[in-house]
Amino acid sequence: MTTLQIQTEAPFDVLLDSLPQLGLDELDLLANQVIRLRAQRNRFYPPMIYGNFAPE
């Protein structure tokens, strides 16, 4: 399985500019990574406690 590495230090607009160069498989991997990271964050900072102010 391929893993997609993203440099989080990159400015957001640079990340957005690179999205059109990604294929559907890479976008799918990226979406799954985001979902997994949000699930991890919510496990440590449940939304019912922190609302929309969960630490990033």
mmCIF entry with sequence, helices, sheets and N, C-alpha, C, O atoms, coordinates in Angstrom:
data_MODEL
# 
_entry.id   MODEL 
# 
_entity.id                         1 
_entity.type                       polymer 
_entity.pdbx_number_of_molecules   1 
# 
_entity_poly.entity_id                      1 
_entity_poly.type                           'polypeptide(L)' 
_entity_poly.nstd_linkage                   no 
_entity_poly.nstd_monomer                   no 
_entity_poly.pdbx_seq_one_letter_code       MTTLQIQTEAPFDVLLDSLPQLGLDELDLLANQVIRLRAQRNRFYPPMIYGNFAPE 
_entity_poly.pdbx_seq_one_letter_code_can   MTTLQIQTEAPFDVLLDSLPQLGLDELDLLANQVIRLRAQRNRFYPPMIYGNFAPE 
_entity_poly.pdbx_strand_id                 A 
# 
loop_
_entity_poly_seq.entity_id 
_entity_poly_seq.num 
_entity_poly_seq.mon_id 
_entity_poly_seq.hetero 
1 1  MET n 
1 2  THR n 
1 3  THR n 
1 4  LEU n 
1 5  GLN n 
1 6  ILE n 
1 7  GLN n 
1 8  THR n 
1 9  GLU n 
1 10 ALA n 
1 11 PRO n 
1 12 PHE n 
1 13 ASP n 
1 14 VAL n 
1 15 LEU n 
1 16 LEU n 
1 17 ASP n 
1 18 SER n 
1 19 LEU n 
1 20 PRO n 
1 21 GLN n 
1 22 LEU n 
1 23 GLY n 
1 24 LEU n 
1 25 ASP n 
1 26 GLU n 
1 27 LEU n 
1 28 ASP n 
1 29 LEU n 
1 30 LEU n 
1 31 ALA n 
1 32 ASN n 
1 33 GLN n 
1 34 VAL n 
1 35 ILE n 
1 36 ARG n 
1 37 LEU n 
1 38 ARG n 
1 39 ALA n 
1 40 GLN n 
1 41 ARG n 
1 42 ASN n 
1 43 ARG n 
1 44 PHE n 
1 45 TYR n 
1 46 PRO n 
1 47 PRO n 
1 48 MET n 
1 49 ILE n 
1 50 TYR n 
1 51 GLY n 
1 52 ASN n 
1 53 PHE n 
1 54 ALA n 
1 55 PRO n 
1 56 GLU n 
# 
_struct_asym.id          A 
_struct_asym.entity_id   1 
# 
loop_
_struct_conf.conf_type_id 
_struct_conf.id 
_struct_conf.pdbx_PDB_helix_id 
_struct_conf.beg_label_comp_id 
_struct_conf.beg_label_asym_id 
_struct_conf.beg_label_seq_id 
_struct_conf.pdbx_beg_PDB_ins_code 
_struct_conf.end_label_comp_id 
_struct_conf.end_label_asym_id 
_struct_conf.end_label_seq_id 
_struct_conf.pdbx_end_PDB_ins_code 
_struct_conf.beg_auth_comp_id 
_struct_conf.beg_auth_asym_id 
_struct_conf.beg_auth_seq_id 
_struct_conf.end_auth_comp_id 
_struct_conf.end_auth_asym_id 
_struct_conf.end_auth_seq_id 
_struct_conf.pdbx_PDB_helix_class 
_struct_conf.details 
_struct_conf.pdbx_PDB_helix_length 
HELX_P HELX_P1 AA1 PHE A 12 ? SER A 18 ? PHE A 12 SER A 18 1 ? 7  
HELX_P HELX_P2 AA2 LEU A 19 ? GLN A 21 ? LEU A 19 GLN A 21 5 ? 3  
HELX_P HELX_P3 AA3 LEU A 24 ? PHE A 44 ? LEU A 24 PHE A 44 1 ? 21 
HELX_P HELX_P4 AA4 PRO A 47 ? TYR A 50 ? PRO A 47 TYR A 50 1 ? 4  
HELX_P HELX_P5 AA5 GLY A 51 ? PHE A 53 ? GLY A 51 PHE A 53 5 ? 3  
# 
_struct_conf_type.id          HELX_P 
_struct_conf_type.criteria    ? 
_struct_conf_type.reference   ? 
# 
loop_
_atom_site.group_PDB 
_atom_site.id 
_atom_site.type_symbol 
_atom_site.label_atom_id 
_atom_site.label_alt_id 
_atom_site.label_comp_id 
_atom_site.label_asym_id 
_atom_site.label_entity_id 
_atom_site.label_seq_id 
_atom_site.pdbx_PDB_ins_code 
_atom_site.Cartn_x 
_atom_site.Cartn_y 
_atom_site.Cartn_z 
_atom_site.occupancy 
_atom_site.B_iso_or_equiv 
_atom_site.pdbx_formal_charge 
_atom_site.auth_seq_id 
_atom_site.auth_comp_id 
_atom_site.auth_asym_id 
_atom_site.auth_atom_id 
_atom_site.pdbx_PDB_model_num 
ATOM 1   N N  . MET A 1 1  ? 0.850   -1.200 0.000   1.00 0.00 ? 1  MET A N  1 
ATOM 2   C CA . MET A 1 1  ? 0.000   0.000  0.000   1.00 0.00 ? 1  MET A CA 1 
ATOM 3   C C  . MET A 1 1  ? 0.883   1.246  0.000   1.00 0.00 ? 1  MET A C  1 
ATOM 4   O O  . MET A 1 1  ? 1.914   1.299  0.670   1.00 0.00 ? 1  MET A O  1 
ATOM 5   N N  . THR A 1 2  ? 0.461   2.216  -0.747  1.00 0.00 ? 2  THR A N  1 
ATOM 6   C CA . THR A 1 2  ? 1.216   3.463  -0.863  1.00 0.00 ? 2  THR A CA 1 
ATOM 7   C C  . THR A 1 2  ? 0.766   4.441  0.206   1.00 0.00 ? 2  THR A C  1 
ATOM 8   O O  . THR A 1 2  ? -0.428  4.574  0.473   1.00 0.00 ? 2  THR A O  1 
ATOM 9   N N  . THR A 1 3  ? 1.722   5.123  0.817   1.00 0.00 ? 3  THR A N  1 
ATOM 10  C CA . THR A 1 3  ? 1.364   6.178  1.759   1.00 0.00 ? 3  THR A CA 1 
ATOM 11  C C  . THR A 1 3  ? 1.718   7.519  1.142   1.00 0.00 ? 3  THR A C  1 
ATOM 12  O O  . THR A 1 3  ? 2.731   7.656  0.456   1.00 0.00 ? 3  THR A O  1 
ATOM 13  N N  . LEU A 1 4  ? 0.887   8.486  1.390   1.00 0.00 ? 4  LEU A N  1 
ATOM 14  C CA . LEU A 1 4  ? 1.084   9.821  0.834   1.00 0.00 ? 4  LEU A CA 1 
ATOM 15  C C  . LEU A 1 4  ? 1.596   10.729 1.939   1.00 0.00 ? 4  LEU A C  1 
ATOM 16  O O  . LEU A 1 4  ? 0.919   10.942 2.944   1.00 0.00 ? 4  LEU A O  1 
ATOM 17  N N  . GLN A 1 5  ? 2.792   11.261 1.748   1.00 0.00 ? 5  GLN A N  1 
ATOM 18  C CA . GLN A 1 5  ? 3.390   12.134 2.750   1.00 0.00 ? 5  GLN A CA 1 
ATOM 19  C C  . GLN A 1 5  ? 3.131   13.594 2.381   1.00 0.00 ? 5  GLN A C  1 
ATOM 20  O O  . GLN A 1 5  ? 3.306   13.993 1.230   1.00 0.00 ? 5  GLN A O  1 
ATOM 21  N N  . ILE A 1 6  ? 2.721   14.372 3.353   1.00 0.00 ? 6  ILE A N  1 
ATOM 22  C CA . ILE A 1 6  ? 2.485   15.788 3.126   1.00 0.00 ? 6  ILE A CA 1 
ATOM 23  C C  . ILE A 1 6  ? 3.280   16.582 4.141   1.00 0.00 ? 6  ILE A C  1 
ATOM 24  O O  . ILE A 1 6  ? 3.282   16.254 5.328   1.00 0.00 ? 6  ILE A O  1 
ATOM 25  N N  . GLN A 1 7  ? 3.956   17.625 3.682   1.00 0.00 ? 7  GLN A N  1 
ATOM 26  C CA . GLN A 1 7  ? 4.681   18.490 4.597   1.00 0.00 ? 7  GLN A CA 1 
ATOM 27  C C  . GLN A 1 7  ? 3.689   19.495 5.163   1.00 0.00 ? 7  GLN A C  1 
ATOM 28  O O  . GLN A 1 7  ? 3.158   20.336 4.438   1.00 0.00 ? 7  GLN A O  1 
ATOM 29  N N  . THR A 1 8  ? 3.445   19.396 6.467   1.00 0.00 ? 8  THR A N  1 
ATOM 30  C CA . THR A 1 8  ? 2.466   20.284 7.078   1.00 0.00 ? 8  THR A CA 1 
ATOM 31  C C  . THR A 1 8  ? 3.002   21.702 7.230   1.00 0.00 ? 8  THR A C  1 
ATOM 32  O O  . THR A 1 8  ? 2.239   22.624 7.515   1.00 0.00 ? 8  THR A O  1 
ATOM 33  N N  . GLU A 1 9  ? 4.308   21.885 7.043   1.00 0.00 ? 9  GLU A N  1 
ATOM 34  C CA . GLU A 1 9  ? 4.866   23.229 7.149   1.00 0.00 ? 9  GLU A CA 1 
ATOM 35  C C  . GLU A 1 9  ? 4.551   24.063 5.907   1.00 0.00 ? 9  GLU A C  1 
ATOM 36  O O  . GLU A 1 9  ? 4.653   25.290 5.942   1.00 0.00 ? 9  GLU A O  1 
ATOM 37  N N  . ALA A 1 10 ? 4.174   23.410 4.824   1.00 0.00 ? 10 ALA A N  1 
ATOM 38  C CA . ALA A 1 10 ? 3.901   24.137 3.577   1.00 0.00 ? 10 ALA A CA 1 
ATOM 39  C C  . ALA A 1 10 ? 2.670   25.026 3.765   1.00 0.00 ? 10 ALA A C  1 
ATOM 40  O O  . ALA A 1 10 ? 1.696   24.617 4.396   1.00 0.00 ? 10 ALA A O  1 
ATOM 41  N N  . PRO A 1 11 ? 2.719   26.244 3.214   1.00 0.00 ? 11 PRO A N  1 
ATOM 42  C CA . PRO A 1 11 ? 1.544   27.115 3.285   1.00 0.00 ? 11 PRO A CA 1 
ATOM 43  C C  . PRO A 1 11 ? 0.347   26.448 2.622   1.00 0.00 ? 11 PRO A C  1 
ATOM 44  O O  . PRO A 1 11 ? 0.501   25.652 1.696   1.00 0.00 ? 11 PRO A O  1 
ATOM 45  N N  . PHE A 1 12 ? -0.838  26.779 3.102   1.00 0.00 ? 12 PHE A N  1 
ATOM 46  C CA . PHE A 1 12 ? -2.045  26.111 2.637   1.00 0.00 ? 12 PHE A CA 1 
ATOM 47  C C  . PHE A 1 12 ? -2.269  26.313 1.147   1.00 0.00 ? 12 PHE A C  1 
ATOM 48  O O  . PHE A 1 12 ? -2.708  25.388 0.463   1.00 0.00 ? 12 PHE A O  1 
ATOM 49  N N  . ASP A 1 13 ? -1.973  27.515 0.620   1.00 0.00 ? 13 ASP A N  1 
ATOM 50  C CA . ASP A 1 13 ? -2.195  27.763 -0.807  1.00 0.00 ? 13 ASP A CA 1 
ATOM 51  C C  . ASP A 1 13 ? -1.250  26.924 -1.673  1.00 0.00 ? 13 ASP A C  1 
ATOM 52  O O  . ASP A 1 13 ? -1.604  26.546 -2.790  1.00 0.00 ? 13 ASP A O  1 
ATOM 53  N N  . VAL A 1 14 ? -0.053  26.633 -1.162  1.00 0.00 ? 14 VAL A N  1 
ATOM 54  C CA . VAL A 1 14 ? 0.867   25.766 -1.897  1.00 0.00 ? 14 VAL A CA 1 
ATOM 55  C C  . VAL A 1 14 ? 0.297   24.354 -1.963  1.00 0.00 ? 14 VAL A C  1 
ATOM 56  O O  . VAL A 1 14 ? 0.384   23.691 -2.996  1.00 0.00 ? 14 VAL A O  1 
ATOM 57  N N  . LEU A 1 15 ? -0.283  23.900 -0.859  1.00 0.00 ? 15 LEU A N  1 
ATOM 58  C CA . LEU A 1 15 ? -0.903  22.579 -0.829  1.00 0.00 ? 15 LEU A CA 1 
ATOM 59  C C  . LEU A 1 15 ? -2.071  22.520 -1.810  1.00 0.00 ? 15 LEU A C  1 
ATOM 60  O O  . LEU A 1 15 ? -2.229  21.538 -2.535  1.00 0.00 ? 15 LEU A O  1 
ATOM 61  N N  . LEU A 1 16 ? -2.889  23.572 -1.832  1.00 0.00 ? 16 LEU A N  1 
ATOM 62  C CA . LEU A 1 16 ? -4.029  23.607 -2.755  1.00 0.00 ? 16 LEU A CA 1 
ATOM 63  C C  . LEU A 1 16 ? -3.563  23.603 -4.207  1.00 0.00 ? 16 LEU A C  1 
ATOM 64  O O  . LEU A 1 16 ? -4.192  22.977 -5.060  1.00 0.00 ? 16 LEU A O  1 
ATOM 65  N N  . ASP A 1 17 ? -2.461  24.301 -4.492  1.00 0.00 ? 17 ASP A N  1 
ATOM 66  C CA . ASP A 1 17 ? -1.942  24.334 -5.861  1.00 0.00 ? 17 ASP A CA 1 
ATOM 67  C C  . ASP A 1 17 ? -1.498  22.957 -6.333  1.00 0.00 ? 17 ASP A C  1 
ATOM 68  O O  . ASP A 1 17 ? -1.546  22.670 -7.529  1.00 0.00 ? 17 ASP A O  1 
ATOM 69  N N  . SER A 1 18 ? -1.066  22.102 -5.411  1.00 0.00 ? 18 SER A N  1 
ATOM 70  C CA . SER A 1 18 ? -0.576  20.780 -5.802  1.00 0.00 ? 18 SER A CA 1 
ATOM 71  C C  . SER A 1 18 ? -1.715  19.766 -5.969  1.00 0.00 ? 18 SER A C  1 
ATOM 72  O O  . SER A 1 18 ? -1.507  18.704 -6.554  1.00 0.00 ? 18 SER A O  1 
ATOM 73  N N  . LEU A 1 19 ? -2.904  20.075 -5.468  1.00 0.00 ? 19 LEU A N  1 
ATOM 74  C CA . LEU A 1 19 ? -4.007  19.117 -5.548  1.00 0.00 ? 19 LEU A CA 1 
ATOM 75  C C  . LEU A 1 19 ? -4.370  18.715 -6.974  1.00 0.00 ? 19 LEU A C  1 
ATOM 76  O O  . LEU A 1 19 ? -4.598  17.528 -7.209  1.00 0.00 ? 19 LEU A O  1 
ATOM 77  N N  . PRO A 1 20 ? -4.437  19.639 -7.950  1.00 0.00 ? 20 PRO A N  1 
ATOM 78  C CA . PRO A 1 20 ? -4.803  19.211 -9.307  1.00 0.00 ? 20 PRO A CA 1 
ATOM 79  C C  . PRO A 1 20 ? -3.826  18.206 -9.919  1.00 0.00 ? 20 PRO A C  1 
ATOM 80  O O  . PRO A 1 20 ? -4.186  17.485 -10.849 1.00 0.00 ? 20 PRO A O  1 
ATOM 81  N N  . GLN A 1 21 ? -2.604  18.152 -9.411  1.00 0.00 ? 21 GLN A N  1 
ATOM 82  C CA . GLN A 1 21 ? -1.617  17.215 -9.953  1.00 0.00 ? 21 GLN A CA 1 
ATOM 83  C C  . GLN A 1 21 ? -1.792  15.814 -9.396  1.00 0.00 ? 21 GLN A C  1 
ATOM 84  O O  . GLN A 1 21 ? -1.187  14.868 -9.900  1.00 0.00 ? 21 GLN A O  1 
ATOM 85  N N  . LEU A 1 22 ? -2.599  15.670 -8.379  1.00 0.00 ? 22 LEU A N  1 
ATOM 86  C CA . LEU A 1 22 ? -2.818  14.357 -7.769  1.00 0.00 ? 22 LEU A CA 1 
ATOM 87  C C  . LEU A 1 22 ? -3.889  13.603 -8.540  1.00 0.00 ? 22 LEU A C  1 
ATOM 88  O O  . LEU A 1 22 ? -4.849  14.194 -9.035  1.00 0.00 ? 22 LEU A O  1 
ATOM 89  N N  . GLY A 1 23 ? -3.713  12.287 -8.635  1.00 0.00 ? 23 GLY A N  1 
ATOM 90  C CA . GLY A 1 23 ? -4.737  11.451 -9.253  1.00 0.00 ? 23 GLY A CA 1 
ATOM 91  C C  . GLY A 1 23 ? -5.821  11.114 -8.241  1.00 0.00 ? 23 GLY A C  1 
ATOM 92  O O  . GLY A 1 23 ? -5.738  11.493 -7.072  1.00 0.00 ? 23 GLY A O  1 
ATOM 93  N N  . LEU A 1 24 ? -6.835  10.401 -8.703  1.00 0.00 ? 24 LEU A N  1 
ATOM 94  C CA . LEU A 1 24 ? -7.937  10.051 -7.805  1.00 0.00 ? 24 LEU A CA 1 
ATOM 95  C C  . LEU A 1 24 ? -7.478  9.150  -6.671  1.00 0.00 ? 24 LEU A C  1 
ATOM 96  O O  . LEU A 1 24 ? -7.971  9.268  -5.549  1.00 0.00 ? 24 LEU A O  1 
ATOM 97  N N  . ASP A 1 25 ? -6.536  8.248  -6.949  1.00 0.00 ? 25 ASP A N  1 
ATOM 98  C CA . ASP A 1 25 ? -6.044  7.361  -5.898  1.00 0.00 ? 25 ASP A CA 1 
ATOM 99  C C  . ASP A 1 25 ? -5.349  8.148  -4.793  1.00 0.00 ? 25 ASP A C  1 
ATOM 100 O O  . ASP A 1 25 ? -5.547  7.880  -3.608  1.00 0.00 ? 25 ASP A O  1 
ATOM 101 N N  . GLU A 1 26 ? -4.526  9.132  -5.196  1.00 0.00 ? 26 GLU A N  1 
ATOM 102 C CA . GLU A 1 26 ? -3.827  9.944  -4.202  1.00 0.00 ? 26 GLU A CA 1 
ATOM 103 C C  . GLU A 1 26 ? -4.807  10.790 -3.394  1.00 0.00 ? 26 GLU A C  1 
ATOM 104 O O  . GLU A 1 26 ? -4.652  10.944 -2.183  1.00 0.00 ? 26 GLU A O  1 
ATOM 105 N N  . LEU A 1 27 ? -5.818  11.337 -4.074  1.00 0.00 ? 27 LEU A N  1 
ATOM 106 C CA . LEU A 1 27 ? -6.818  12.129 -3.350  1.00 0.00 ? 27 LEU A CA 1 
ATOM 107 C C  . LEU A 1 27 ? -7.593  11.263 -2.372  1.00 0.00 ? 27 LEU A C  1 
ATOM 108 O O  . LEU A 1 27 ? -7.939  11.712 -1.280  1.00 0.00 ? 27 LEU A O  1 
ATOM 109 N N  . ASP A 1 28 ? -7.867  10.022 -2.760  1.00 0.00 ? 28 ASP A N  1 
ATOM 110 C CA . ASP A 1 28 ? -8.570  9.093  -1.882  1.00 0.00 ? 28 ASP A CA 1 
ATOM 111 C C  . ASP A 1 28 ? -7.722  8.784  -0.649  1.00 0.00 ? 28 ASP A C  1 
ATOM 112 O O  . ASP A 1 28 ? -8.229  8.760  0.472   1.00 0.00 ? 28 ASP A O  1 
ATOM 113 N N  . LEU A 1 29 ? -6.417  8.546  -0.869  1.00 0.00 ? 29 LEU A N  1 
ATOM 114 C CA . LEU A 1 29 ? -5.510  8.305  0.258   1.00 0.00 ? 29 LEU A CA 1 
ATOM 115 C C  . LEU A 1 29 ? -5.460  9.514  1.182   1.00 0.00 ? 29 LEU A C  1 
ATOM 116 O O  . LEU A 1 29 ? -5.485  9.374  2.405   1.00 0.00 ? 29 LEU A O  1 
ATOM 117 N N  . LEU A 1 30 ? -5.389  10.704 0.586   1.00 0.00 ? 30 LEU A N  1 
ATOM 118 C CA . LEU A 1 30 ? -5.319  11.932 1.366   1.00 0.00 ? 30 LEU A CA 1 
ATOM 119 C C  . LEU A 1 30 ? -6.587  12.108 2.202   1.00 0.00 ? 30 LEU A C  1 
ATOM 120 O O  . LEU A 1 30 ? -6.512  12.453 3.382   1.00 0.00 ? 30 LEU A O  1 
ATOM 121 N N  . ALA A 1 31 ? -7.748  11.873 1.593   1.00 0.00 ? 31 ALA A N  1 
ATOM 122 C CA . ALA A 1 31 ? -9.018  12.004 2.314   1.00 0.00 ? 31 ALA A CA 1 
ATOM 123 C C  . ALA A 1 31 ? -9.084  11.016 3.468   1.00 0.00 ? 31 ALA A C  1 
ATOM 124 O O  . ALA A 1 31 ? -9.523  11.367 4.563   1.00 0.00 ? 31 ALA A O  1 
ATOM 125 N N  . ASN A 1 32 ? -8.652  9.787  3.231   1.00 0.00 ? 32 ASN A N  1 
ATOM 126 C CA . ASN A 1 32 ? -8.671  8.788  4.304   1.00 0.00 ? 32 ASN A CA 1 
ATOM 127 C C  . ASN A 1 32 ? -7.721  9.155  5.433   1.00 0.00 ? 32 ASN A C  1 
ATOM 128 O O  . ASN A 1 32 ? -8.008  8.903  6.603   1.00 0.00 ? 32 ASN A O  1 
ATOM 129 N N  . GLN A 1 33 ? -6.575  9.757  5.074   1.00 0.00 ? 33 GLN A N  1 
ATOM 130 C CA . GLN A 1 33 ? -5.619  10.196 6.088   1.00 0.00 ? 33 GLN A CA 1 
ATOM 131 C C  . GLN A 1 33 ? -6.233  11.294 6.964   1.00 0.00 ? 33 GLN A C  1 
ATOM 132 O O  . GLN A 1 33 ? -6.104  11.276 8.188   1.00 0.00 ? 33 GLN A O  1 
ATOM 133 N N  . VAL A 1 34 ? -6.899  12.241 6.316   1.00 0.00 ? 34 VAL A N  1 
ATOM 134 C CA . VAL A 1 34 ? -7.535  13.337 7.052   1.00 0.00 ? 34 VAL A CA 1 
ATOM 135 C C  . VAL A 1 34 ? -8.612  12.790 7.984   1.00 0.00 ? 34 VAL A C  1 
ATOM 136 O O  . VAL A 1 34 ? -8.697  13.197 9.142   1.00 0.00 ? 34 VAL A O  1 
ATOM 137 N N  . ILE A 1 35 ? -9.428  11.873 7.484   1.00 0.00 ? 35 ILE A N  1 
ATOM 138 C CA . ILE A 1 35 ? -10.486 11.278 8.307   1.00 0.00 ? 35 ILE A CA 1 
ATOM 139 C C  . ILE A 1 35 ? -9.884  10.557 9.505   1.00 0.00 ? 35 ILE A C  1 
ATOM 140 O O  . ILE A 1 35 ? -10.388 10.668 10.622  1.00 0.00 ? 35 ILE A O  1 
ATOM 141 N N  . ARG A 1 36 ? -8.795  9.813  9.268   1.00 0.00 ? 36 ARG A N  1 
ATOM 142 C CA . ARG A 1 36 ? -8.149  9.076  10.359  1.00 0.00 ? 36 ARG A CA 1 
ATOM 143 C C  . ARG A 1 36 ? -7.557  10.033 11.397  1.00 0.00 ? 36 ARG A C  1 
ATOM 144 O O  . ARG A 1 36 ? -7.672  9.796  12.599  1.00 0.00 ? 36 ARG A O  1 
ATOM 145 N N  . LEU A 1 37 ? -6.923  11.119 10.928  1.00 0.00 ? 37 LEU A N  1 
ATOM 146 C CA . LEU A 1 37 ? -6.340  12.087 11.858  1.00 0.00 ? 37 LEU A CA 1 
ATOM 147 C C  . LEU A 1 37 ? -7.419  12.786 12.679  1.00 0.00 ? 37 LEU A C  1 
ATOM 148 O O  . LEU A 1 37 ? -7.240  13.017 13.875  1.00 0.00 ? 37 LEU A O  1 
ATOM 149 N N  . ARG A 1 38 ? -8.542  13.123 12.039  1.00 0.00 ? 38 ARG A N  1 
ATOM 150 C CA . ARG A 1 38 ? -9.638  13.749 12.782  1.00 0.00 ? 38 ARG A CA 1 
ATOM 151 C C  . ARG A 1 38 ? -10.215 12.795 13.815  1.00 0.00 ? 38 ARG A C  1 
ATOM 152 O O  . ARG A 1 38 ? -10.571 13.211 14.918  1.00 0.00 ? 38 ARG A O  1 
ATOM 153 N N  . ALA A 1 39 ? -10.310 11.517 13.463  1.00 0.00 ? 39 ALA A N  1 
ATOM 154 C CA . ALA A 1 39 ? -10.819 10.523 14.407  1.00 0.00 ? 39 ALA A CA 1 
ATOM 155 C C  . ALA A 1 39 ? -9.881  10.398 15.603  1.00 0.00 ? 39 ALA A C  1 
ATOM 156 O O  . ALA A 1 39 ? -10.335 10.279 16.741  1.00 0.00 ? 39 ALA A O  1 
ATOM 157 N N  . GLN A 1 40 ? -8.571  10.425 15.348  1.00 0.00 ? 40 GLN A N  1 
ATOM 158 C CA . GLN A 1 40 ? -7.600  10.375 16.442  1.00 0.00 ? 40 GLN A CA 1 
ATOM 159 C C  . GLN A 1 40 ? -7.748  11.596 17.338  1.00 0.00 ? 40 GLN A C  1 
ATOM 160 O O  . GLN A 1 40 ? -7.756  11.480 18.563  1.00 0.00 ? 40 GLN A O  1 
ATOM 161 N N  . ARG A 1 41 ? -7.865  12.768 16.721  1.00 0.00 ? 41 ARG A N  1 
ATOM 162 C CA . ARG A 1 41 ? -7.998  13.998 17.501  1.00 0.00 ? 41 ARG A CA 1 
ATOM 163 C C  . ARG A 1 41 ? -9.261  13.949 18.352  1.00 0.00 ? 41 ARG A C  1 
ATOM 164 O O  . ARG A 1 41 ? -9.247  14.330 19.522  1.00 0.00 ? 41 ARG A O  1 
ATOM 165 N N  . ASN A 1 42 ? -10.355 13.475 17.755  1.00 0.00 ? 42 ASN A N  1 
ATOM 166 C CA . ASN A 1 42 ? -11.618 13.437 18.484  1.00 0.00 ? 42 ASN A CA 1 
ATOM 167 C C  . ASN A 1 42 ? -11.584 12.439 19.631  1.00 0.00 ? 42 ASN A C  1 
ATOM 168 O O  . ASN A 1 42 ? -12.329 12.581 20.600  1.00 0.00 ? 42 ASN A O  1 
ATOM 169 N N  . ARG A 1 43 ? -10.721 11.429 19.527  1.00 0.00 ? 43 ARG A N  1 
ATOM 170 C CA . ARG A 1 43 ? -10.598 10.480 20.625  1.00 0.00 ? 43 ARG A CA 1 
ATOM 171 C C  . ARG A 1 43 ? -9.955  11.166 21.834  1.00 0.00 ? 43 ARG A C  1 
ATOM 172 O O  . ARG A 1 43 ? -10.330 10.908 22.978  1.00 0.00 ? 43 ARG A O  1 
ATOM 173 N N  . PHE A 1 44 ? -8.975  12.050 21.563  1.00 0.00 ? 44 PHE A N  1 
ATOM 174 C CA . PHE A 1 44 ? -8.301  12.742 22.651  1.00 0.00 ? 44 PHE A CA 1 
ATOM 175 C C  . PHE A 1 44 ? -9.040  14.006 23.089  1.00 0.00 ? 44 PHE A C  1 
ATOM 176 O O  . PHE A 1 44 ? -8.983  14.396 24.255  1.00 0.00 ? 44 PHE A O  1 
ATOM 177 N N  . TYR A 1 45 ? -9.726  14.633 22.155  1.00 0.00 ? 45 TYR A N  1 
ATOM 178 C CA . TYR A 1 45 ? -10.464 15.857 22.448  1.00 0.00 ? 45 TYR A CA 1 
ATOM 179 C C  . TYR A 1 45 ? -11.903 15.690 21.950  1.00 0.00 ? 45 TYR A C  1 
ATOM 180 O O  . TYR A 1 45 ? -12.249 16.192 20.881  1.00 0.00 ? 45 TYR A O  1 
ATOM 181 N N  . PRO A 1 46 ? -12.738 14.989 22.717  1.00 0.00 ? 46 PRO A N  1 
ATOM 182 C CA . PRO A 1 46 ? -14.095 14.717 22.234  1.00 0.00 ? 46 PRO A CA 1 
ATOM 183 C C  . PRO A 1 46 ? -14.849 16.013 21.931  1.00 0.00 ? 46 PRO A C  1 
ATOM 184 O O  . PRO A 1 46 ? -14.810 16.952 22.727  1.00 0.00 ? 46 PRO A O  1 
ATOM 185 N N  . PRO A 1 47 ? -15.539 16.070 20.781  1.00 0.00 ? 47 PRO A N  1 
ATOM 186 C CA . PRO A 1 47 ? -16.259 17.274 20.394  1.00 0.00 ? 47 PRO A CA 1 
ATOM 187 C C  . PRO A 1 47 ? -17.300 17.701 21.426  1.00 0.00 ? 47 PRO A C  1 
ATOM 188 O O  . PRO A 1 47 ? -17.586 18.890 21.563  1.00 0.00 ? 47 PRO A O  1 
ATOM 189 N N  . MET A 1 48 ? -17.874 16.727 22.159  1.00 0.00 ? 48 MET A N  1 
ATOM 190 C CA . MET A 1 48 ? -18.921 17.082 23.128  1.00 0.00 ? 48 MET A CA 1 
ATOM 191 C C  . MET A 1 48 ? -18.354 17.933 24.272  1.00 0.00 ? 48 MET A C  1 
ATOM 192 O O  . MET A 1 48 ? -19.093 18.660 24.936  1.00 0.00 ? 48 MET A O  1 
ATOM 193 N N  . ILE A 1 49 ? -17.057 17.838 24.492  1.00 0.00 ? 49 ILE A N  1 
ATOM 194 C CA . ILE A 1 49 ? -16.438 18.624 25.559  1.00 0.00 ? 49 ILE A CA 1 
ATOM 195 C C  . ILE A 1 49 ? -15.926 19.951 25.010  1.00 0.00 ? 49 ILE A C  1 
ATOM 196 O O  . ILE A 1 49 ? -16.127 21.003 25.617  1.00 0.00 ? 49 ILE A O  1 
ATOM 197 N N  . TYR A 1 50 ? -15.259 19.894 23.850  1.00 0.00 ? 50 TYR A N  1 
ATOM 198 C CA . TYR A 1 50 ? -14.588 21.068 23.331  1.00 0.00 ? 50 TYR A CA 1 
ATOM 199 C C  . TYR A 1 50 ? -15.368 21.802 22.245  1.00 0.00 ? 50 TYR A C  1 
ATOM 200 O O  . TYR A 1 50 ? -14.971 22.894 21.838  1.00 0.00 ? 50 TYR A O  1 
ATOM 201 N N  . GLY A 1 51 ? -16.477 21.222 21.764  1.00 0.00 ? 51 GLY A N  1 
ATOM 202 C CA . GLY A 1 51 ? -17.243 21.861 20.706  1.00 0.00 ? 51 GLY A CA 1 
ATOM 203 C C  . GLY A 1 51 ? -16.390 22.037 19.470  1.00 0.00 ? 51 GLY A C  1 
ATOM 204 O O  . GLY A 1 51 ? -15.681 21.115 19.067  1.00 0.00 ? 51 GLY A O  1 
ATOM 205 N N  . ASN A 1 52 ? -16.449 23.210 18.864  1.00 0.00 ? 52 ASN A N  1 
ATOM 206 C CA . ASN A 1 52 ? -15.671 23.476 17.663  1.00 0.00 ? 52 ASN A CA 1 
ATOM 207 C C  . ASN A 1 52 ? -14.280 23.999 17.998  1.00 0.00 ? 52 ASN A C  1 
ATOM 208 O O  . ASN A 1 52 ? -13.542 24.410 17.102  1.00 0.00 ? 52 ASN A O  1 
ATOM 209 N N  . PHE A 1 53 ? -13.916 23.988 19.264  1.00 0.00 ? 53 PHE A N  1 
ATOM 210 C CA . PHE A 1 53 ? -12.654 24.583 19.681  1.00 0.00 ? 53 PHE A CA 1 
ATOM 211 C C  . PHE A 1 53 ? -11.619 23.534 20.046  1.00 0.00 ? 53 PHE A C  1 
ATOM 212 O O  . PHE A 1 53 ? -10.712 23.795 20.837  1.00 0.00 ? 53 PHE A O  1 
ATOM 213 N N  . ALA A 1 54 ? -11.756 22.332 19.461  1.00 0.00 ? 54 ALA A N  1 
ATOM 214 C CA . ALA A 1 54 ? -10.777 21.282 19.741  1.00 0.00 ? 54 ALA A CA 1 
ATOM 215 C C  . ALA A 1 54 ? -9.409  21.722 19.237  1.00 0.00 ? 54 ALA A C  1 
ATOM 216 O O  . ALA A 1 54 ? -9.305  22.261 18.135  1.00 0.00 ? 54 ALA A O  1 
ATOM 217 N N  . PRO A 1 55 ? -8.358  21.504 20.023  1.00 0.00 ? 55 PRO A N  1 
ATOM 218 C CA . PRO A 1 55 ? -7.012  21.890 19.597  1.00 0.00 ? 55 PRO A CA 1 
ATOM 219 C C  . PRO A 1 55 ? -6.633  21.192 18.308  1.00 0.00 ? 55 PRO A C  1 
ATOM 220 O O  . PRO A 1 55 ? -6.980  20.029 18.100  1.00 0.00 ? 55 PRO A O  1 
ATOM 221 N N  . GLU A 1 56 ? -5.924  21.895 17.445  1.00 0.00 ? 56 GLU A N  1 
ATOM 222 C CA . GLU A 1 56 ? -5.483  21.302 16.172  1.00 0.00 ? 56 GLU A CA 1 
ATOM 223 C C  . GLU A 1 56 ? -4.162  20.589 16.372  1.00 0.00 ? 56 GLU A C  1 
ATOM 224 O O  . GLU A 1 56 ? -3.617  20.022 15.425  1.00 0.00 ? 56 GLU A O  1 
# 
